[in-house]
Amino acid sequence: MPAKKYFSSTRIAMIALFSALAAILYIFNFPLPFAFPGFLEFRFSDIPVLIGTFALGPLSGSVIVVMMVLIKLVCVSTSTMFVGDAADILVGFALVIPAGLIYDRHRTFRGALLALAVGSVISTALAVLLNRYVLVPAYVYLMFGGSWEPILGMMTPLFPDCTQENFYSLYLWAAVLPFNLLRCLVAALVTLPVYKHISRAINRLNAKLTPRKKASDTSNRYATALTILGFAVAILVLVFFAVLHYMLTH
């Protein structure tokens, strides 16, 4: 499908709205200190990302993931020297691409279940591998100059016997693995009941706005106005929450 036809006015507007919603949920994260180390922060941003993927396709879902992280970087910067942000993009791709591809071929409830299951497994597996070989070494080097003491200190409230020697066995299998499975499970449980309704609404809207053989000027103006409105709403919402986040943290 040509890029111009794929990225229609309606699709661009929907990508903007899903990206804005995902970015808001991505910015407002929270730790689960009773279950996981404090630097693993839980967020609900996977929900609009998955719904957008099912409604618009895996390519649009991937764009939403990238836009979500970029919006967060613009609004609140980074606290991990971009290590966590890059990881979130890669783990997000691992979730939406297989899930979106499977659901595109099997657009049924059973297909959605399979898509979410496969995407969750691949995303979690990649999270474990990235943490083991890329993210933790880069995080320790960039944030703490190669010293393991700070990150071990973050682990000891839950794992008092954690040392550099057994760090990965504890962190990967008792923290990263269950944390990412929980993240995907929560997103799947919310996505399943609502994705069909949202997808149908988008399809109906797109059908109304898609020009026929002789497109009317009114339809074209309406589609353009919808695109502008989508981006305007996204920007206004993000500005509001960026200001709110700044006020709460300063």
Number of C-alpha atoms within 10 A of each C-alpha: 6 6 7 8 9 14 14 17 23 23 19 19 24 22 27 25 24 28 28 26 20 27 30 23 19 20 22 16 13 14 14 13 13 9 13 22 23 16 14 18 15 19 19 21 23 24 24 25 30 33 25 30 30 28 25 21 19 25 16 25 29 24 18 31 30 20 20 26 22 16 21 22 16 10 18 13 14 14 11 15 13 15 17 18 19 15 17 17 20 18 23 24 23 22 30 33 23 20 28 28 17 21 24 19 10 14 13 12 14 11 16 23 17 16 26 27 18 18 25 27 17 20 23 24 17 18 23 21 13 16 19 16 10 12 18 16 14 19 20 17 13 15 15 13 10 12 12 16 13 11 18 17 15 15 22 13 15 16 17 10 12 19 16 10 8 10 16 18 12 16 19 17 12 15 19 23 16 15 22 21 16 15 18 23 15 15 22 21 13 16 21 17 10 11 21 18 11 14 17 12 13 17 16 12 13 16 12 13 21 16 14 10 6 6 11 11 10 10 15 15 12 15 22 17 14 18 21 16 15 21 19 15 15 21 15 12 15 20 13 11 16 20 12 11 15 11 9 8 6 5
